[in-house]
Amino acid sequence: MTHDEDIETLIVAAHALTRIAALETTSDTPAAQWRTLTILRDHGALRVGELARLSRVTQPGMTRLVRQMHAAGLVEKATDAADSRASVVAATPLGLEALQTWLLRLTAALSPHFDDLEPTEWDALRITAGVLARKTSLVVEVAE
C-alpha cells in the first residue's frame, strides 16, 4: 500500500466509525451540534462565520444551529467587541457537560468493537490517534 492509500483507508474507516457511532448511540442530536461544541471547547469563543468555516457548514446554517443551541442553553452569544455587527459564540458549562456526556456515550457504544484487539494493535491505535490529533490540530491552526 502507498502512503496515499493508507490515508484513504484511514478516512474511509473514520467515516464508517462515525456511521456506526450514530447508529449505535441512537442519538437524534445532529452531529453538527457535537462538532460545534467540540470546536468551541478546543478554540474558545468564535464569531459565527469562523465557527461555520471550521465546522464546514454555511453561515446561515450555523446561525440556525447556534440559535437552537442557545435556546437549549448549550451556547451563549455576545456582541463581538471588535465589530458590533458580529456575534461571538461560546460553549456554556451545560454545553460542555452535554458534550462530555455524549463522548462517554459514544465511547461506550464503540468500545465493544475494539474488545478483541491485541496489545500491539492497541499500541498502534494509540500512536495513530496521537498522530491524527496532532496533524488535524495543525491544519485547523494554520487555517485560523
N, C-alpha and C positions, 0 to 999 in steps of 0.2 A: 504494500500500500504506500502511496505517496503521502507527503505531509498534507497536501490539499485534500486528498481522500480521507485522511484521518480527521481533519477539521469538518469535512462534510458529514462524516459518520457521527461525530460529536453533536453537530447541530441537529441532525435528524433524530438522534436519540434523545436530546434535550426536549425537542418538540413532543416526542412520544411520551416522555416522562411527564410533561405538563398536561397532556391529554389524560393520561392515567390518573394523575392527581385530581384533575377536575371531576372525572367520573367517580373516583373512589371517595372523595370527600363529600360528594353530592351537594356541593356549595352552589347556591344560586347567585352568590355575590359576583359581580363582574370582575374578571381578572384585572381589569384596568384600575379598580379601586385598590387592590393589593399592591399593584405596581406603583401607583401614585403614592401610597403611604410609604412604601419602601424607598422611593426616591426622596420623599420629604425627610424620612428618618436619616438617610445617608447624606443628604446635601443641605438640610436645613430649609428654611423658608425660601420660596421661589415665586417669581412672577408667574402668572397663569400661562403666558406664552412660552416661557422656558420650561415649565412643567409639561406642557403639551409636547414640546420638541423632544424632551428626554423620554417621555412616555410613548412617543411616536403616534400621537393622535392629533386630530385637528384642534385648533384653538377653540372653536365653538363647542366641539365635543368635550374638551377639558373643562370649559366653563360650565356646561351642564353637569358633568361629573362632580366638579367642585361644589356646585350648588346643592346637589344631592348629599354629598358627604358633609357639607356644612350643616344641613338640616338634621343630619344624624349625629352631629356633634363630633365627627371624626377629624375635621379640619377647622381652622379659623382663618378668616380673611381680614386683611387690613389694607389700608391705602399705602402704596409704595411711597416712602418718604422722598425718594428721588424724582418721582413722577406721579402726581396725584391722580392722573388718568388711569393708572395701572393698579392692579390688586396684587398683593403678596399673600401666598397661602402657606400655612404651617400646619403640621400634624398636631393634634391635641393629645394630651395624655390618654384620653379614651381611644383615640385613633391608634396610637402606638400600642396600647394594650390589646385592641382588637387585632392588629397586625401580628403581635406576638402569639396570641391565641390561635390565629389561623396558621401560622408557621408550625406551631406544635401539632395542630390537627393534620396538617399536610405531611409532616414528618412521620406521624403515627400511621397515616394511611399508606405511605410509601415504604416504610421500614420493612414490612414483610417481603417485599420484592428483592431485598438485599440480604435476607437471613442466611442464605447459603454461600455467601462469599467467603473465600479463603483469606487468611491474614494477609497474604501478598496482594490479593485483589483489593482489600481494604486500604492497604498502603498506596496502591496505585490510584484508587478513588480519592483518597485524601490529598495526594500530590496533585491530581488533576483538578480537584475542586479549588485548591490553593492557587494554582496557575490561572484558572479561569477567573477567579475573584480578582486576582492581581491584574490580569490583562484587560478585563472588562472595565475595571475602575479607571484604568489609564485611558481607555477610549473615551469614557464619559468626561473625565477631567480635561482631556485635550479639546473636546467639543465645547466645553463650557467656556 
